[in-house]
Amino acid sequence: MTLKERYKSLVEYFEAHMPNPETELNYSNPYELLVAVILSAQCTDKRVNIVTPELFKRFPNATSLSRSDSDEVFVYIKSISYPNNKAKHLVGMAKILVEEFNNVVPDTIDDLTKMPGVGRKTANVIASVIHNQPTMAVDTHVFRVSHRLGLVSLKAKNPLLVEKELVKLFDEKIIPKAHHWLILHGRYTCLARSPKCSDCGITNLCKSYEKIQKFGIAEVDKKLPSIS
């Protein structure tokens, strides 16, 4: 199977089985998604969704958040990973959003990454989910699944290289969906330590499947790049 055939079959499978994938973060507007994605770094979406209702009740918009301080924000997000840093990032982000972008979440990676707590991955999520742009956010799930399936080469040893290879082969219109497909597949099926190959509908497309059955996931992953 060629690489293009693998991509084509992957798209056909997910279009049939997951036609409308969405982020699992709860939000009602671009500001709320931006806050939630910043909080989700090295933290589960489930935990973020527990914290954000009270946070958004207290800070319903960037203006109210910009007028606060990190000590107050910390109280609302203390159960999130790295709450001290994230509290500072949220307040700093809100101030820039108000002062430089007139409360409108920007649609370019360059503008998004001007804000504290917004790296390339976060910016790609916002550009994709809010602005429907062909950007591919590469987290640990996307990185792992892309390598196991054989969607990217072994030379793609960091998130940026994985991102560049993925966006070259997925059709632009599909990229916003593909971002979610790969994340959700990694979150619920192609797990890090114990992938559920028996429940997977794309083992026929997976370059690692037979090796996993023969040698075990630990041995297979030793030969693949990792960021986890």
Residue pairs with C-beta under 8 A, 6 or more apart in sequence:
1 9
1 205
3 150
3 151
3 169
4 169
6 149
6 150
6 151
6 205
7 151
7 169
7 170
9 202
9 204
9 205
10 149
10 151
10 181
10 202
10 205
11 170
11 171
11 174
11 178
13 201
13 202
13 205
14 21
14 177
14 178
14 181
17 201
18 180
18 181
18 184
21 177
21 180
21 181
21 184
22 180
23 33
23 45
23 125
23 129
23 180
24 45
24 46
24 49
24 184
25 33
25 36
25 37
25 40
25 45
25 48
25 49
26 36
26 49
26 52
26 53
27 33
27 35
27 36
27 52
30 104
30 105
30 126
30 130
31 61
31 62
31 97
31 103
31 105
32 52
32 56
33 105
33 125
33 126
33 129
33 130
34 93
34 97
34 105
34 118
34 122
34 126
35 52
35 55
35 56
35 59
35 65
35 90
35 93
36 48
36 49
36 52
37 122
37 125
37 126
38 86
38 89
38 90
38 93
38 117
38 118
38 122
39 48
39 51
39 52
39 77
39 80
39 86
39 90
40 48
41 81
41 82
41 86
41 117
41 121
41 122
42 81
42 82
43 80
43 81
47 79
47 80
48 80
50 79
51 76
51 77
51 79
51 80
54 76
55 73
55 76
55 77
58 64
58 76
59 65
59 68
59 73
59 94
61 103
62 93
62 94
62 97
62 98
62 103
63 94
63 98
63 103
65 73
65 90
65 91
65 94
66 91
66 94
66 95
66 97
66 98
66 99
68 91
68 94
69 91
70 84
70 87
70 88
70 90
70 91
71 87
73 87
73 90
73 91
74 83
74 84
74 87
77 83
77 86
77 87
77 90
80 86
85 117
86 117
88 116
89 116
89 117
90 117
92 115
92 116
92 117
93 115
93 116
93 117
93 118
96 114
96 115
96 116
97 103
97 104
97 105
97 115
100 114
101 111
105 112
105 126
105 130
106 112
107 127
107 130
107 131
107 133
108 127
109 120
109 123
109 124
109 127
109 135
112 118
112 122
112 123
112 126
112 127
113 119
113 120
113 123
118 126
120 159
120 160
120 163
121 137
121 138
121 139
121 159
122 137
123 135
124 135
124 136
124 137
124 138
124 163
124 179
125 137
125 179
127 133
127 135
128 134
128 135
128 136
128 137
128 175
128 176
128 179
129 176
132 176
133 176
134 167
134 172
134 173
134 175
134 176
135 167
135 175
135 176
135 179
136 142
136 163
136 166
136 167
136 170
136 175
136 178
136 179
137 163
137 179
138 146
138 159
138 160
138 162
138 163
138 166
139 159
139 183
140 186
140 192
140 227
140 228
141 182
141 183
141 185
141 186
141 187
141 190
142 162
142 166
142 179
142 182
142 183
142 186
143 159
143 162
143 225
143 226
143 227
143 228
144 186
144 190
144 192
144 226
144 228
145 151
145 182
145 185
145 186
145 190
146 152
146 156
146 162
146 165
146 166
146 182
147 154
147 156
147 162
147 224
147 225
148 190
148 195
148 206
148 207
148 208
148 220
148 221
148 224
149 202
149 205
149 206
149 207
149 208
150 206
150 207
150 208
151 165
151 166
151 169
152 161
152 162
152 165
152 166
153 165
154 224
154 225
155 161
156 162
156 164
156 165
156 225
157 225
158 225
158 227
159 227
166 175
166 178
167 175
170 178
185 202
186 192
188 196
189 195
189 196
189 199
189 200
190 196
190 200
192 228
193 217
194 217
195 212
195 217
197 203
197 209
197 212
197 213
200 206
200 209
203 209
208 220
208 224
211 219
211 220
212 220
